Amino acid sequence: MKAIFIAYNQAYNQEIVELLERCGQRGYTVWEEIGGRGSEDGEPHLGNHAWPTQNHALLSVVDDNLALGIMQALRETDTANPVLGLRAYVLPVEDAL
């Protein structure tokens, strides 16, 4: 199993959930209204007067065979809208309850 952690502009919220469903993944956990700034470019998303945009984050534990397809779909989404900001990481899951 793999854990996919996705940090993304709040504008993507529904789109990311629908992307997971299209890829065959139902379960996830979301954190809303989180701040951040990209490591290379883009504006900060801090939820304040100077930088009002915020991020959300999502964690989904998926079967190994789904991870590649989900990451590809996320790459396509990021390429289509690079200004919004989207980052995703795949991590091994050693145990789950």
Secondary structure, 3 states (H helix, E strand, C coil): CEEEEEEEEHHHHHHHHHHHHHCCCCCCEEEEEECECCCCCCCCECCCCCCCCCEEEEEEEECHHHHHHHHHHHHHHHHHCCCCCEEEEEEECCCCC
